[in-house]
């Protein structure tokens, strides 16, 4: 009956990955059909369908499906004010790829997919801003709140680099005019937070602090005696920074700083820095 058809439609929204031609066509057609029927979608009756749609990641699909999903998100945002925040949140969540895709960003295929996804994400945001004039002010808290934090540092910092890249792209666009200064301040504040979070945690990581802060006096004296006998050479690694985690994190933080300063330089070049 109707429930079976509805459940089948929800199941179609969960199709992802390497889809065969039939499933890819089914998903694309279903998304396009929903775009033409958004006025019939009711949050109280179709919650599971909406949750499925807003949980979709463009990174998992081919361009044809990306386009159909982009069209549906724009249609939902324009049809009902109740869906604007959810549509914006879904698009911001696509600023970064799924974790499994991070390492692929170094490969040509990964870079191509990144361009395919992000060009559509920013095009969808622009369309929504044109249709819903107050959307930029609704977007600002979403972008700030969803900025990745540092937990699994290597992976999360990679996410942050991609996220910041998109945040700065948003700031430099015409739609960033209403929230420009606040958005830039949020980026700078996040960089400061990251610097503080990373510093002490990595210095103290894996008992590495013992080599710096907990060396007792006799250990120093023994090291000095050994140095006299062996030729002033201390054991490697005892006083040097551990490179496995610390260097990676420092490099990624440097990437964020470079990205930010390049953006500020471009703002100066276009006369927008004073804004």
LODONU-107200 format. One record per residue: residue in one letter; x, y, z of N, C-alpha, C, O in turn. Coordinates in pm, whole numbers, padded with zeros to 5 digits, always signed. Atoms other than C-alpha are relative to their C-alpha. Layout:
<drenvos>
AXYZXYZXYZXYZ;...
</drenvos>
This chain:
<drenvos>
X+00081-00118+00000+00000+00000+00000+00086+00125+00000+00203+00122-00037;X-00071-00127-00003+00097+00361+00045+00122-00004+00091+00226+00052+00059;X-00113+00009-00093+00318+00281+00345+00117-00074-00063+00233-00036-00044;X-00107+00076+00066+00511+00026+00141+00072+00087-00102+00195+00086-00110;X-00061-00088+00100+00569+00277-00138+00085+00108+00067+00194+00141+00020;X-00074-00104-00074+00676+00541+00114+00131-00058+00055+00237+00005+00044;X-00119+00063-00056+00919+00302+00284+00102-00031-00109+00223-00021-00087;X-00090+00026+00112+01063+00206-00053+00069+00130-00044+00187+00129-00078;X-00057-00129+00037+01115+00575-00134+00108+00041+00100+00214+00090+00061;X-00100-00031-00103+01296+00628+00198+00124-00086-00021+00236-00038-00007;X-00113+00091+00021+01512+00325+00124+00085+00045-00118+00208+00031-00115;X-00074-00050+00117+01608+00474-00214+00094+00112+00040+00204+00124-00014;X-00084-00112-00045+01743+00783-00032+00127-00049+00069+00223+00027+00083;X-00118+00054-00070+01989+00555+00148+00098-00068-00096+00203-00117-00054;X-00093+00057+00097+02146+00427-00173+00122+00091-00014+00107+00213-00026;X-00121-00081+00013+02509+00542-00198+00116-00090-00041+00099-00211-00055;X-00118+00078+00039+02858+00433-00296+00002-00028-00149-00048+00051-00229;X-00012+00039+00142+02930+00255-00622-00133-00060-00047-00152-00182-00040;X+00132+00046+00043+02577+00232-00759+00005-00052-00142+00075+00002-00228;X+00011+00048+00138+02495+00025-01064-00091+00098-00076-00162+00176-00013;X+00076-00098+00079+02330+00217-01351-00148+00007+00036-00206+00116+00036;X+00144+00001-00031+01977+00109-01253-00029+00074+00131-00121+00156+00138;X+00022-00066-00129+02006+00220-00889+00034+00149-00008-00031+00231+00056;X-00036-00141+00016+02178+00543-00990-00114+00076-00069-00149+00187-00028;X+00111-00063+00071+01897+00622-01234-00123+00010+00090-00195+00110+00086;X+00113-00002-00093+01637+00530-00970+00014+00113+00102-00083+00184+00130;X-00022-00105-00099+01793+00764-00715-00014+00139-00062-00078+00227-00005;X+00008-00129+00068+01830+01050-00962-00145+00036-00033-00189+00148-00010;X+00141-00023+00036+01471+01012-01084-00085+00031+00123-00172+00118+00118;X+00076-00022-00123+01335+00994-00729+00025+00139+00057-00068+00206+00102;X-00034-00134-00050+01519+01310-00624-00066+00109-00084-00118+00207-00031;X+00064-00098+00088+01392+01498-00927-00151+00003+00020-00212+00109+00018;X+00144+00006-00023+01037+01377-00864-00037+00070+00130-00138+00141+00137;X+00025-00067-00128+01056+01495-00503+00013+00152-00013-00060+00227+00052;X-00016-00145+00021+01178+01836-00621-00127+00062-00056-00160+00177-00025;X+00125-00051+00058+00855+01873-00817-00120-00019+00090-00231+00023+00057;X+00114+00029-00090+00643+01763-00522+00026+00049+00142-00034-00001+00237;X-00036-00044-00135+00797+01955-00229-00119+00059+00076-00123+00054+00199;X+00116-00060-00068+00467+02128-00156-00084-00106+00070-00164-00073+00158;X+00076+00108-00062+00324+01787-00062+00075-00065+00116+00019-00148+00188;X-00080+00058-00108+00604+01702+00181-00034+00072+00131-00025+00194+00140;X+00041-00056-00129+00491+01752+00540+00090-00059+00108+00106-00181+00118;X-00096+00046-00099+00736+01734+00828-00060-00096+00102+00010-00181+00156;X+00065+00087-00100+00483+01565+01056-00030-00139-00056-00038-00235+00020;X+00032+00129+00061+00405+01287+00806+00119-00064-00071+00119-00185-00096;X-00110+00052+00081+00734+01250+00621+00136+00025+00066+00236+00053+00000;X-00124-00030-00075+00994+01292+00894+00115-00090-00042+00227-00042-00061;X-00108+00092+00034+01192+00980+00804+00056+00029-00139+00176+00011-00163;X-00047-00037+00135+01209+01090+00440+00090+00123+00008+00196+00126-00055;X-00079-00123-00013+01336+01436+00536+00133-00027+00069+00236+00026+00029;X-00125+00036-00069+01591+01292+00778+00096-00067-00096+00216-00040-00093;X-00084+00070+00098+01719+01067+00500+00060+00098-00101+00178+00089-00134;X-00048-00098+00099+01745+01355+00252+00108+00089+00060+00214+00109+00000;X-00095-00092-00062+01920+01589+00495+00127-00070+00048+00227-00005+00081;X-00118+00076-00039+02161+01311+00587+00086-00044-00117+00189-00108-00097;X-00074+00043+00119+02282+01259+00230+00127+00084-00020+00130+00203+00010;X-00127-00069+00028+02638+01346+00132+00026-00004-00150+00030-00112-00210;X-00027-00006+00144+02709+01465-00222+00129-00074-00037+00146-00119-00151;X-00129+00064+00026+03057+01314-00187-00017-00147-00042+00074-00207-00098;X+00023+00142+00027+02901+00967-00228-00060-00027-00137-00087-00143-00171;X+00076+00020+00123+02744+01026-00569+00070+00057-00123+00165+00136-00113;X-00047-00054+00126+02813+01094-00933-00067+00134-00027-00166+00168+00037;X+00052-00135+00024+02749+01441-01079-00150+00009-00028-00216+00102+00018;X+00143-00006+00031+02400+01359-01213-00086-00006+00126-00186+00065+00140;X+00073+00012-00127+02282+01254-00867+00024+00124+00085-00068+00173+00151;X-00030-00124-00073+02460+01554-00710-00094+00112-00045-00149+00185+00037;X+00084-00107+00054+02265+01786-00940-00145-00017+00044-00212+00080+00079;X+00139+00025-00041+01934+01620-00857-00018+00030+00149-00120+00085+00190;X+00007-00027-00144+02008+01640-00482+00008+00150+00027-00065+00203+00112;X-00010-00146-00015+02113+02005-00513-00134+00065-00032-00178+00154+00041;X+00130-00056+00038+01785+02084-00691-00106-00022+00105-00188+00066+00131;X+00099+00031-00104+01582+01914-00420+00022+00088+00123-00074+00139+00181;X-00030-00081-00118+01759+02101-00138-00043+00146-00023-00100+00210+00066;X+00042-00138+00032+01701+02436-00312-00152+00011+00002-00207+00107+00056;X+00147-00002+00003+01334+02351-00371-00059-00007+00140-00156+00062+00170;X+00049+00011-00137+01283+02250-00008+00017+00132+00076-00072+00176+00148;X-00026-00126-00070+01443+02570+00121-00095+00110-00046-00140+00192+00034;X+00086-00105+00055+01232+02786-00109-00147-00024+00029-00227+00069+00027;X+00142+00033-00014+00907+02604-00038-00056+00027+00138-00174+00059+00153;X+00051-00008-00137+00885+02628+00338+00112+00049+00092+00221-00008+00095;X-00101-00055-00090+01069+02839+00595+00046-00099+00106+00155-00084+00161;X-00038+00100-00100+01070+02539+00829+00122-00080-00041+00193-00133+00044;X-00108+00085+00048+01325+02365+00610+00131+00075-00026+00232+00013-00058;X-00119-00079+00038+01573+02652+00558+00121-00041+00082+00228-00067+00026;X-00115+00034-00084+01794+02572+00856+00052-00140-00030+00173-00162-00033;X-00042+00138+00030+01798+02200+00775+00072-00007-00134+00169-00081-00148;X-00066-00002+00131+01888+02271+00412+00139+00061+00010+00234+00010-00048;X-00131-00065-00018+02169+02507+00514+00095-00091+00076+00213-00101+00041;X-00085+00092-00078+02299+02258+00770+00048-00115-00086+00164-00156-00076;X-00039+00110+00090+02298+01981+00509+00110+00045-00094+00206-00030-00117;X-00101-00049+00094+02498+02195+00266+00132+00027+00071+00238-00003+00017;X-00123-00024-00076+02748+02302+00533+00067-00132+00037+00189-00140+00039;X-00058+00131-00031+02795+01937+00630+00076-00056-00119+00164-00141-00103;X-00071+00043+00120+02909+01885+00270+00126+00082-00027+00193+00059-00127;X-00128-00071+00010+03195+02134+00320+00116-00099+00010+00220-00080-00052;X-00106+00099-00021+03398+01831+00428-00045-00138-00047-00164-00169-00042;X+00037+00134+00048+03410+01478+00286-00018-00097+00115+00022-00067+00228;X-00001+00105-00101+03334+01159+00476+00145-00035+00033+00233-00018-00050;X-00138+00024-00045+03640+01051+00675+00075-00096-00091+00196-00082-00110;X-00068+00097+00086+03712+00760+00440+00057+00064-00126+00144+00007-00192;X-00039-00064+00125+03758+01009+00155+00119+00095+00019+00173+00145-00080;X-00102-00101-00026+04020+01231+00323+00130-00026-00076+00185+00065-00139;X-00127+00031+00066+04326+01051+00187-00010+00008-00152+00091+00026-00220;X+00018-00007+00145+04177+01052-00163+00011+00142-00053+00022+00163-00174;X-00010-00140+00044+04196+01432-00170+00137+00031-00060+00154+00134-00125;X-00133-00020+00058+04563+01394-00266+00007-00052-00143+00101-00021-00216;X-00002+00064+00131+04472+01199-00580-00083+00081-00101-00174+00154-00061;X+00076-00074+00102+04344+01343-00913-00150-00026+00007-00229+00067-00003;X+00142+00032-00009+04014+01159-00878-00063+00070+00121-00175+00121+00112;X+00052-00063-00120+03971+01294-00525-00015+00151-00016-00114+00209+00030;X+00007-00144+00024+04046+01651-00630-00114+00034-00095-00180+00137-00080;X+00111-00023+00093+03798+01621-00916-00134-00009+00074-00223+00073+00053;X+00124+00014-00076+03527+01496-00680-00019+00119+00094-00131+00167+00110;X+00009-00117-00089+03607+01779-00437-00055+00121-00076-00142+00191-00026;X+00050-00113+00080+03554+02035-00714-00146-00020-00037-00225+00074-00032;X+00138+00027+00039+03233+01865-00828-00096+00027+00115-00202+00088+00095;X+00088-00017-00115+03086+01865-00479-00009+00146+00042-00118+00202+00055;X-00001-00134-00061+03194+02207-00354-00054+00106-00094-00114+00204-00049;X+00059-00098+00094+03101+02394-00672-00152-00005+00010-00218+00098-00001;X+00146+00013-00011+02748+02257-00632-00050+00048+00136-00158+00108+00145;X+00040-00047-00133+02735+02327-00258-00011+00152+00001-00110+00207+00050;X+00001-00146-00002+02824+02694-00307-00103+00057-00098-00161+00163-00073;X+00105-00043+00093+02592+02724-00608-00137-00013+00067-00224+00073+00049;X+00127+00018-00070+02308+02584-00395-00020+00106+00107-00131+00158+00123;X+00009-00105-00101+02385+02828-00114-00038+00134-00064-00122+00207-00012;X+00031-00126+00069+02377+03118-00360-00147+00003-00043-00214+00105-00028;X+00141+00006+00043+02041+03004-00500-00094+00020+00118-00195+00091+00107;X+00085-00015-00118+01894+02977-00151+00002+00144+00051-00101+00197+00092;X-00010-00139-00045+02025+03322-00059-00081+00092-00090-00139+00190-00043;X+00079-00082+00093+01862+03465-00371-00150-00016+00027-00227+00078+00012;X+00142+00029-00021+01530+03299-00284-00047+00034+00141-00163+00068+00163;X+00033-00026-00141+01543+03350+00095+00097+00106+00051+00205+00070+00099;X-00095-00109-00031+01701+03693+00167+00063-00007+00139+00176+00038+00156;X-00055+00006-00136+01748+03625+00540+00087-00123+00025+00139-00141+00135;X-00076+00124-00017+01927+03296+00481+00145+00023+00046+00194-00055+00128;X-00138-00019-00048+02281+03442+00527+00011+00015+00151+00105-00036+00212;X-00005-00015-00146+02202+03542+00885-00034-00131+00070+00010-00153+00183;X+00029+00133-00056+02063+03192+00946+00120-00091-00017+00143-00182+00063;X-00114+00087+00030+02374+03039+00794+00115+00022+00098+00184-00074+00134;X-00117-00034-00081+02630+03217+01016+00014-00088+00123+00120-00148+00142;X-00018+00086-00119+02560+03032+01344+00022-00146-00035+00090-00218+00038;X-00020+00139+00043+02546+02702+01154+00146-00024-00036+00205-00124+00005;X-00140+00014+00041+02891+02756+01000+00091+00002+00123+00183-00079+00132;X-00084-00012-00120+03040+02861+01336-00013-00124+00088+00087-00177+00135;X+00023+00113-00090+02882+02578+01535+00054-00131-00055+00090-00221+00022;X-00041+00127+00059+02983+02307+01288+00150-00004-00034+00196-00101-00094;X-00145+00005+00023+03352+02401+01269+00058-00121+00074+00034-00137+00193;X-00055+00120-00064+03542+02076+01336+00090+00036+00117+00157+00139+00117;X-00087-00017-00115+03720+02043+01668+00110-00106-00003+00107-00198-00085;X-00114+00091+00000+04039+01859+01755-00027-00116+00095-00026-00098+00217;X+00009+00122-00081+03980+01504+01875+00105-00097-00051+00213-00111+00007;X-00102+00078+00069+04154+01261+01645+00076+00100-00087+00029+00137-00194;X-00062-00121+00054+04407+01526+01551+00034-00008-00148+00003+00085-00224;X-00044+00007+00139+04546+01403+01222-00121+00011-00094-00121+00089-00188;X+00118+00002+00087+04205+01332+01071-00079+00129+00013-00120+00188-00088;X+00083-00117-00021+04020+01624+01228+00065+00127-00055-00004+00215-00107;X-00065-00119+00053+04283+01879+01131-00008+00004-00152-00018+00112-00211;X+00022+00004+00146+04258+01764+00769-00140+00052-00031-00160+00128-00127;X+00137-00048+00019+03883+01822+00801-00007+00151+00016-00075+00220-00060;X+00005-00143-00027+03943+02167+00945+00055+00080-00116+00002+00185-00150;X-00059-00071+00114+04165+02268+00652-00103+00015-00111-00120+00123-00166;X+00101-00004+00106+03892+02177+00401-00117+00088+00041-00170+00163-00040;X+00113-00080-00049+03622+02335+00618+00032+00148-00006-00050+00228-00050;X-00041-00141+00002+03814+02661+00655+00009+00053-00142-00026+00168-00169;X-00008-00039+00140+03878+02669+00282-00138+00042-00052-00151+00141-00123;X+00136-00031+00044+03503+02665+00223-00059+00119+00074-00135+00197+00016;X+00048-00115-00077+03430+02912+00501+00054+00130-00059-00019+00228-00072;X-00061-00121+00058+03673+03162+00349-00055+00027-00140-00070+00142-00180;X+00061-00018+00132+03528+03101+00004-00139+00063+00015-00178+00149-00064;X+00132-00056-00027+03185+03177+00147+00012+00148+00038-00067+00231-00007;X-00021-00138-00045+03317+03494+00311+00031+00094-00116-00011+00209-00118;X-00043-00085+00111+03467+03622-00013-00106+00015-00109-00090+00096-00201;X+00104-00007+00102+03149+03567-00215-00095+00116+00029-00091+00176+00136;X+00097-00108-00016+02872+03820-00267-00095-00028+00116-00141+00065+00182;X+00094+00033-00107+02654+03630-00020+00061+00017+00138-00009+00013+00238;X-00065-00019-00129+02914+03685+00252-00005+00142+00051+00042+00169+00161;X-00002-00141-00036+02855+04060+00261-00071+00028+00133-00026+00112+00211;X+00078-00026-00121+02596+04043+00540+00068-00053+00126+00038-00007+00236;X-00058+00066-00119+02812+03828+00769+00153+00000-00004+00217-00074+00070;X-00144+00007+00028+03166+03905+00653+00086+00013+00124+00166-00076+00154;X-00089-00024-00113+03326+04052+00964-00016-00107+00108+00082-00152+00167;X+00025+00102-00102+03161+03802+01199+00060-00133-00041+00115-00204+00043;X-00055+00125+00050+03266+03510+00980+00152-00003+00012+00210-00104+00054;X-00146-00007-00011+03628+03624+00967+00045-00009+00146+00143-00075+00177;X-00034+00007-00141+03635+03676+01342-00012-00142+00053+00069-00186+00135;X+00018+00139-00042+03504+03322+01389+00117-00086-00046+00163-00174+00027;X-00114+00075+00053+03783+03187+01169+00124+00027+00085+00195-00066+00124;X-00118-00036-00079+04051+03377+01361-00010-00059+00141+00088-00112+00194;X+00019+00057-00134+03905+03271+01697+00025-00151-00001+00083-00205+00093;X-00020+00146+00008+03905+02908+01582+00148-00033-00014+00194-00131+00045;X-00144+00022+00014+04271+02931+01479+00070+00015+00134+00158-00064+00168;X-00059-00020-00132+04361+03067+01822-00032-00118+00091+00055-00168+00162;X+00039+00115-00082+04164+02790+01991+00080-00123-00037+00127-00197+00050;X-00075+00117+00046+04335+02528+01777+00144+00005+00047+00199-00095+00092;X-00138-00016-00042+04678+02666+01856+00015-00035+00148+00111-00101+00187;X-00005+00028-00143+04604+02648+02228-00028-00147+00030+00036-00207+00116;X+00035+00140-00023+04445+02303+02209+00115-00092-00038+00144-00189+00032;X-00105+00087+00053+04729+02156+02008+00125+00006+00086+00184-00097+00117;X-00129-00018-00064+05024+02301+02196+00028-00092+00117+00113-00181+00107;X-00031+00078-00119+05011+02150+02542-00035-00147-00015+00035-00233+00038;X+00040+00140+00014+04830+01835+02442+00108-00081-00069+00135-00195-00031;X-00102+00074+00073+05101+01739+02198+00133-00004+00073+00208-00101+00062;X-00123+00003-00078+05388+01837+02424-00007-00110+00104+00093-00176+00133;X+00016+00101-00105+05244+01605+02688-00040-00136-00053-00060-00229+00025;X+00052+00123+00062+05139+01331+02441+00096-00117+00020+00218-00102+00008;X-00077+00124-00010+05257+00972+02501+00117+00010+00097+00225-00041+00069;X-00105-00013-00101+05458+01062+02813+00124+00068-00052+00230+00058+00009;X-00115-00070+00055+05685+01271+02593+00049+00107+00096+00166+00143+00094;X-00038-00105-00094+05681+01533+02868+00108-00046+00096+00181+00034+00153;X-00101+00049-00093+05898+01306+03074+00139+00039-00047+00228+00061+00036;X-00132-00034+00051+06189+01388+02848+00036+00145+00023+00153+00183+00015;X-00026-00143-00016+06147+01759+02917-00020+00045+00144+00064+00116+00200;X+00038-00059-00127+05975+01822+03249+00030-00087+00122+00036-00036+00233;X-00012+00089-00115+06033+01518+03466+00138-00062+00012+00154-00164+00079;X-00135+00052-00009+06404+01462+03422+00060+00040+00134+00076+00159+00162;X-00052-00029-00132+06548+01435+03768+00147+00040-00008+00213+00018-00109;X-00134-00055-00002+06877+01589+03869+00105-00106-00030+00200-00081-00104;X-00103+00102+00027+07066+01262+03872+00000-00044-00145+00104-00083-00198;X+00004+00036+00142+06944+01187+03519+00080+00100-00082+00149+00064-00177;X-00077-00102+00072+07089+01517+03404+00149-00023+00021+00229-00013-00072;X-00142+00022-00030+07415+01440+03579+00053-00122-00074+00166-00122-00124;X-00043+00119+00073+07427+01092+03426+00018+00030-00147+00114-00016-00209;X-00011-00036+00141+07363+01238+03083+00126+00080-00024+00194+00063-00125;X-00121-00080+00015+07643+01488+03140+00124-00087+00006+00218-00067-00071;X-00115+00090-00009+07882+01212+03248+00017-00080-00128+00129-00098-00177;X-00006+00076+00125+07790+01008+02940+00053+00086-00112+00128+00040-00198;X-00044-00090+00106+07847+01313+02725+00150+00018+00003+00214+00027-00102;X-00145-00016-00010+08199+01353+02859+00073-00122-00055+00179-00110-00116;X-00066+00122+00043+08278+00990+02785-00020-00027-00149+00070-00077-00216;X+00030+00038+00137+08108+00960+02446+00021+00116-00097+00026+00094-00218;X-00028-00111+00090+08170+01308+02309-00115+00096-00014-00148+00137-00125;X+00105-00100-00002+07886+01540+02409-00123-00036-00082-00196+00054-00125;X+00117+00039+00080+07622+01338+02224-00106-00059+00090-00084-00163+00152;X+00112+00049-00081+07289+01295+02403-00082-00099-00081-00083-00092-00204;X+00083+00097+00072+07054+01006+02317-00102+00071-00087-00169+00164-00043;X+00094-00065+00092+06846+01097+02014-00142-00021+00048-00179-00130+00091;X+00140+00008-00038+06484+01174+02093-00027+00039+00143-00143+00063+00179;X+00026-00032-00139+06536+01251+02462-00040+00144+00020-00120+00174+00108;X+00032-00142-00015+06518+01627+02417-00059+00059-00127-00086+00179-00131;X+00055-00052+00125+06384+01657+02062-00150-00026-00006-00201-00116+00061;X+00145+00017+00013+06020+01692+01964-00034-00129-00070+00030-00166-00168;X+00045+00124+00063+05841+01372+01880-00065+00035-00132-00154+00120-00137;X+00045-00045+00131+05775+01386+01508-00128-00068-00047-00198-00014-00134;X+00113+00076+00055+05501+01126+01460-00130+00078+00005-00204+00082-00094;X+00125-00076-00008+05216+01342+01588+00025+00149-00004-00046+00222-00074;X-00024-00143-00011+05363+01681+01668+00027+00066-00133-00027+00173-00161;X-00035-00063+00127+05511+01748+01325-00120+00005-00094-00141+00105-00163;X+00119+00001+00086+05194+01643+01142-00096+00111+00039-00149+00183-00046;X+00094-00101-00048+04982+01867+01357+00052+00140-00028-00023+00228-00069;X-00059-00131+00028+05224+02158+01324-00013+00035-00148-00044+00149-00183;X+00010-00025+00144+05224+02119+00944-00143+00036-00040-00165+00127-00120;X+00139-00027+00034+04846+02111+00927-00046+00136+00054-00122+00207-00011;X+00032-00132-00053+04815+02414+01153+00064+00108-00086+00004+00213-00110;X-00065-00094+00091+05066+02590+00930-00083+00018-00128-00096+00129-00179;X+00084-00008+00120+04843+02505+00633-00120+00092+00022-00157+00169-00066;X+00113-00087-00032+04551+02675+00806+00043+00146+00004-00028+00233-00045;X-00048-00137-00008+04758+02984+00877+00028+00056-00139-00006+00170-00170;X-00029-00043+00137+04879+03001+00516-00129+00029-00074-00140+00130-00144;X+00129-00018+00066+04523+02959+00390-00066+00131+00042-00119+00205-00041;X+00062-00123-00052+04400+03241+00613+00070+00125-00050+00005+00220-00092;X-00074-00119+00043+04678+03484+00526-00009+00021-00151-00011+00135-00198;X+00020-00015+00145+04643+03412+00154-00136+00064-00027-00150+00147-00117;X+00133-00059+00016+04275+03495+00189+00002+00149+00034-00057+00230-00037;X-00009-00141-00039+04353+03820+00371+00074+00082-00105+00039+00197-00131;X-00073-00069+00107+04603+03911+00100-00091+00024-00120-00086+00131-00182;X+00092-00018+00113+04338+03853-00166-00103+00108+00032-00145+00183-00056;X+00093-00105-00041+04100+04074+00036+00064+00137-00018-00001+00232-00063;X-00071-00127+00015+04363+04348+00039+00012+00037-00148-00003+00154-00185;X-00015-00025+00143+04416+04308-00336-00128+00050-00066-00123+00123-00165;X+00129-00042+00059+04045+04359-00405-00062+00117+00077-00176+00157+00050;X+00050-00115-00075+04009+04644-00157-00104-00033+00103-00178+00056+00146;X+00103+00040-00097+03793+04443+00084+00053-00013+00142-00025-00037+00234;X-00057+00025-00131+04034+04419+00376-00055+00095+00105-00078+00055+00220;X+00050-00099-00095+03907+04738+00538-00141-00032+00046-00185+00013+00152;X+00136+00037-00036+03557+04591+00540-00002-00093+00121-00109-00134+00166;
</drenvos>
